[in-house]
Amino acid sequence: MKTKTSADRLHYLDWLRGLGAVIMLQGHVFHSFMKPELRGGGPFMLSQFVGGMPPAIFLFLTGITLAFLMDSTERKGLLPGARLTAALGRAGYLFVLAFAFRFQLWLFGWPKSQWTDLLRVDILNAMGFAVAVLSLMALFRTAERARLCAVLGLAIAFASPWVSQADWSWAPAIVRNYLVPDYNFFGFFPWASYLAFGVSAGSIIRSVGKEAIERLMQWAALVGGILVIACQYFASLPFSIYAQSEFWLNSPAQVLIKQGVTLLLAAFAFLWTRYAANGGWSWVRQFGTTSLLVYWVHVELVYGRWLWFLKNNLTLAGTLIAAVAVILLMLAISTVKTKRHRLAAAFSGLGWAFGPKPERVPGD
């Protein structure tokens, strides 16, 4: 059973994931529904600027949960090979979700959808591939992973402009989409940086005691603020170590600014859930506990054929109303899903109370 303290340590991660989901929802609604002639204005630009944060947040949090898995298998005394297998299993699970998601979108869009849509490298594909590569970190100890993954995250970020400049004409399109920076796909460079930073952060969280978690969040806020200020300064310099680099595509400065903002948001989420939320129900954290469901359903709703009459057809006021409506609808779906899960668990417990008691699983 989790203590209140251990639960608090997880609530702030759910809250941060939920915040990313809310930002994602408004960004996709603006991107799909607003009239094209209004997209040069400030509201749309602000929506899309802020909307660039959720993928970084989701990848960072996926890295943290991967670090928790690696640390858990290490504490159980599993051999390096078994730890690697467990991490690869997480990658396989993400790939299954990714292709199931693409297949559902293709099926619901048929006959207008193209078969090549099944191979599109979306955020779930990026997660699966990055987790598969970083599964090798399971061969190391938790303390070693904290250092190695921080360096690896920096290496991926700083190598991204060079990867863009390389000649990839020899590679099939699917290989390029998984590796090379592209505005239309989530390539390993630079997106895997956030997952590597997440593994480092998750390893640090598991290495410190419960009493030190608040001090750790203070350091996260400090490092995040320094990253944002320092990288903005270096990004504005008139010279660069790269022959060619695009800030919004492959710039290490852009990656580290987003990482800095993510650390600041993580520190804020910790403070909010510990001292302001008082352990009660939180609609933001509710999104975080069902983020995959919210992602899956809203993409079909916003980009599928269901609301075709709204696409590229709304004014600013109409788009804002649509964004609020979609957020409320997703919140309702998320809440129903959670309540059904709890009800099923309650009935399951009732069945155990009046029926044969199941054998205890080793390790429970």
MARPA-467201 format. One record per residue (C-alpha): residue in three letters; x, y, z. Coordinates in steps of 0.001 Angstrom, whole numbers, padded with zeros to 6 digits, always signed. Example, Ala and Ser with C-alpha at 12.3 -4.5 7.8 and 13.67 -1.06 7.14 Angstrom:
BEGIN
ALA+012300-004500+007800/SER+013670-001060+007140/
//
This chain:
BEGIN
MET+000000+000000+000000/LYS+001286+003446-000884/THR+001731+005949+001879/LYS+000442+009480+001462/THR+003989+010696+000901/SER+004696+008207-001873/ALA+001355+009035-003483/ASP+002235+012749-003441/ARG+005432+011921-005285/LEU+003372+010478-008145/HIS+000528+013003-008141/TYR+002717+015806-009424/LEU+003781+013653-012376/ASP+000124+012969-013205/TRP-000621+016691-012869/LEU+002210+017606-015240/ARG+001027+014984-017750/GLY-002508+016349-017443/LEU-001305+019891-018078/GLY+000396+018650-021229/ALA-002874+017026-022318/VAL-004861+020254-021819/ILE-002290+022271-023795/MET-002366+019621-026529/LEU-006166+019745-026793/GLN-006365+023492-027308/GLY-003463+023436-029778/HIS-005053+020761-031957/VAL-008463+022462-031913/PHE-006924+025743-033075/HIS-004874+023908-035709/SER-007856+022034-037122/PHE-010817+024391-036734/MET-009625+027999-037112/LYS-010118+029733-040456/PRO-006884+029857-042535/GLU-007050+033634-042937/LEU-006939+034082-039154/ARG-003856+031939-038579/GLY-001400+034790-038927/GLY-002811+036507-035857/GLY-001504+036526-032311/PRO-004011+034097-030730/PHE-003269+031328-033227/MET+000492+031872-033021/LEU+000358+031810-029219/SER-001754+028654-029263/GLN+000704+026840-031520/PHE+003756+028195-029685/VAL+002477+026849-026365/GLY+001195+023762-028168/GLY+004770+022754-028977/MET+005371+021791-025341/PRO+003224+018620-024876/PRO+005418+016225-026933/ALA+008451+017259-024879/ILE+006478+016823-021632/PHE+005126+013404-022635/LEU+008529+012110-023728/PHE+010159+013415-020550/LEU+007544+011697-018377/THR+007853+008488-020397/GLY+011561+008589-019617/ILE+010816+008994-015913/THR+008503+005966-015870/LEU+011108+003983-017828/ALA+013676+004880-015171/PHE+011252+003711-012473/LEU+010873+000385-014289/MET+014634-000056-014609/ASP+015190+000793-010961/SER+012408-001578-009883/THR+013886-004517-011794/GLU+017302-003677-010373/ARG+015959-003630-006784/LYS+014337-007011-007382/GLY+017781-008406-008152/LEU+017169-009223-011804/LEU+020213-009882-013947/PRO+021190-007265-016566/GLY+019740-009372-019383/ALA+016368-009648-017618/ARG+016347-005911-016910/LEU+017014-005228-020581/THR+014206-007575-021607/ALA+011754-005791-019302/ALA+012682-002399-020769/LEU+012359-003732-024319/GLY+008943-005045-023345/ARG+007885-001463-022573/ALA+009114-000420-026026/GLY+007165-003243-027637/TYR+004012-002194-025800/LEU+004377+001362-027086/PHE+004901+000140-030646/VAL+001748-002000-030426/LEU-000187+001069-029273/ALA+001355+003200-032016/PHE+000408+000867-034854/ALA-003040+000154-033385/PHE-003606+003922-033240/ARG-002488+004411-036846/PHE-004636+001474-038004/GLN-007722+002866-036284/LEU-007204+006282-037919/TRP-006667+004631-041302/LEU-009766+002441-040929/PHE-012022+005290-039837/GLY-010708+007437-042697/TRP-011194+004778-045385/PRO-011563+005000-048383/LYS-009908+008432-048422/SER-007001+007370-046212/GLN-003742+006170-047778/TRP-001984+002955-046763/THR+001188+004979-046136/ASP-000638+006603-043198/LEU-000097+003330-041337/LEU+003655+004001-041310/ARG+003523+007606-040158/VAL+006000+008303-037353/ASP+003846+009908-034664/ILE+004583+010605-031006/LEU+003817+007020-029903/ASN+006208+005669-032546/ALA+008869+008086-031335/MET+008339+006902-027762/GLY+008601+003251-028749/PHE+011767+003700-030793/ALA+013470+005918-028222/VAL+012596+003526-025390/ALA+013971+000623-027426/VAL+017287+002423-027942/LEU+017560+003642-024356/SER+016664+000192-023023/LEU+020407-000422-023086/MET+020583+001837-020044/ALA+018988-001012-018069/LEU+022418-002677-018115/PHE+023702+000056-015778/ARG+022901+000894-012175/THR+020468+003659-011250/ALA+023178+006109-010165/GLU+025086+005483-013381/ARG+021947+005982-015497/ALA+021364+009407-013941/ARG+024708+010626-015296/LEU+024809+008673-018556/CYS+021328+009667-019710/ALA+021917+013347-018967/VAL+024994+013212-021196/LEU+023133+011150-023784/GLY+020290+013667-023901/LEU+022775+016475-024550/ALA+024548+014389-027199/ILE+021305+013726-029092/ALA+020337+017398-028953/PHE+023723+018701-030095/ALA+024033+016084-032859/SER+020647+016922-034396/PRO+021812+019728-036751/TRP+024602+017489-038051/VAL+022126+014659-038612/SER+019984+017067-040650/GLN+022975+018067-042782/ALA+024016+014481-043555/ASP+023168+012869-046903/TRP+020226+010527-046301/SER+019345+009943-049947/TRP+020443+006312-049611/ALA+017983+005546-046807/PRO+014345+004472-047257/ALA+011788+007069-046252/ILE+010724+005099-043177/VAL+014308+005129-041871/ARG+014642+008871-042429/ASN+011316+009512-040705/TYR+012420+007646-037588/LEU+015841+009295-037398/VAL+016140+012649-039157/PRO+014652+015915-037825/ASP+011500+016768-039777/TYR+008616+019144-039165/ASN+006102+016435-040100/PHE+007444+013543-038006/PHE+008883+012815-034567/GLY+012381+011618-035418/PHE+014838+010240-032883/PHE+016857+013431-033381/PRO+016121+015597-031470/TRP+012973+014217-029754/ALA+014720+011355-027955/SER+016635+013973-025961/TYR+013601+014553-023764/LEU+013210+010848-023053/ALA+016900+010567-022126/PHE+016559+013557-019791/GLY+013497+011881-018311/VAL+015420+008668-017605/SER+018077+010762-015893/ALA+015475+012635-013833/GLY+013617+009449-012915/SER+016854+007813-011801/ILE+017622+010803-009579/ILE+014128+010700-008067/ARG+014584+007027-007212/SER+018048+007677-005778/VAL+017048+010330-003243/GLY+015054+009773-000085/LYS+011469+010919+000399/GLU+012637+013759+002611/ALA+014840+015126-000184/ILE+012206+015273-002922/GLU+011275+018886-002114/ARG+014894+020004-002319/LEU+015149+018118-005618/MET+012219+020129-006991/GLN+013973+023330-005949/TRP+017000+022243-007952/ALA+014719+021384-010889/ALA+013300+024911-010856/LEU+016780+026439-010615/VAL+018241+024313-013425/GLY+015141+024885-015558/GLY+015357+028651-015189/ILE+019080+028668-016003/LEU+018495+026539-019101/VAL+015794+028872-020410/ILE+017789+032071-019878/ALA+021169+030720-021004/CYS+019862+028989-024126/GLN+017850+032024-025187/TYR+021067+034047-024937/PHE+023147+031592-026949/ALA+020412+031167-029554/SER+020514+034934-030232/LEU+024260+035041-030860/PRO+025242+035937-034470/PHE+027578+032930-034825/SER+027152+029191-034421/ILE+029206+025988-034365/TYR+026872+024595-037034/ALA+027059+025368-040728/GLN+023251+025247-040809/SER+020630+024922-038113/GLU+016906+025715-037832/PHE+015779+026818-034389/TRP+012334+025172-034459/LEU+013552+021993-036144/ASN+016898+020831-034780/SER+018471+023516-032615/PRO+019952+022276-029312/ALA+018999+025649-027812/GLN+015335+025054-028607/VAL+015491+021531-027115/LEU+017099+022760-023905/ILE+014693+025698-023575/LYS+011763+023286-023750/GLN+013508+021026-021260/GLY+014022+023985-018948/VAL+010341+024916-019180/THR+009409+021282-018467/LEU+011560+021291-015317/LEU+009937+024535-014170/LEU+006488+023056-014780/ALA+007456+019893-012883/ALA+008519+021962-009878/PHE+005293+023952-010039/ALA+003250+020736-010318/PHE+004956+019392-007202/LEU+004207+022560-005214/TRP+000618+022685-006438/THR-000236+019067-005684/ARG+001473+019102-002290/TYR+000431+022460-000868/ALA-002530+023773-002905/ALA-004549+020759-004048/ASN-004759+019272-000521/GLY-005030+015778-001945/GLY-008500+016373-003423/TRP-009753+015680-006909/SER-007992+017661-009605/TRP-009383+017989-013122/VAL-005868+018551-014490/ARG-004520+015450-012768/GLN-007573+013541-013997/PHE-006359+014148-017541/GLY-002930+012879-016543/THR-004263+009541-015313/THR-005971+008826-018659/SER-003730+010733-021075/LEU-003517+007908-023623/LEU-007312+007636-023865/VAL-007632+011414-024183/TYR-004967+011508-026894/TRP-006511+008637-028833/VAL-010115+009882-028779/HIS-009473+013563-029384/VAL-007262+013008-032450/GLU-010074+011086-034135/LEU-012605+013692-033040/VAL-010614+016788-034034/TYR-008842+015519-037156/GLY-011218+012739-038248/ARG-014437+013021-040232/TRP-016743+013503-037234/LEU-016588+017315-037081/TRP-015858+017972-040733/PHE-018169+021025-040783/LEU-015941+022817-038229/LYS-012576+022309-039894/ASN-010936+025524-041131/ASN-014286+027229-040568/LEU-014325+028926-037156/THR-013637+032460-036008/LEU-011473+033132-032963/ALA-014505+033152-030658/GLY-015843+029969-032226/THR-012488+028259-031897/LEU-012220+029196-028232/ILE-015702+027793-027590/ALA-014806+024617-029491/ALA-011578+024233-027484/VAL-013460+024533-024189/ALA-016115+022083-025419/VAL-013514+019507-026480/ILE-011646+019850-023174/LEU-014884+019358-021196/LEU-015886+016380-023340/MET-012504+014731-022879/LEU-012686+015405-019148/ALA-016080+013695-019014/ILE-014799+010670-020938/SER-011717+010508-018713/THR-013811+010671-015540/VAL-016227+007990-016725/LYS-013321+005736-017597/THR-011795+006168-014135/LYS-015095+005586-012326/ARG-015785+002443-014355/HIS-012325+001144-013520/ARG-012874+001782-009795/LEU-016325+000201-009919/ALA-014917-002902-011610/ALA-012196-003086-008959/ALA-014802-002791-006213/PHE-016872-005627-007654/SER-013728-007684-008066/GLY-012900-007149-004397/LEU-016478-008055-003461/GLY-016141-011287-005403/TRP-012938-012134-003544/ALA-014679-011436-000216/PHE-017466-013969-000889/GLY-015586-016395-003087/PRO-012339-018346-002972/LYS-009438-016093-002040/PRO-006847-015973-004842/GLU-003322-017064-004190/ARG-000907-014242-003422/VAL+001356-013418-006316/PRO+005041-013420-005340/GLY+006331-009882-004969/ASP+002926-008324-004150/
//
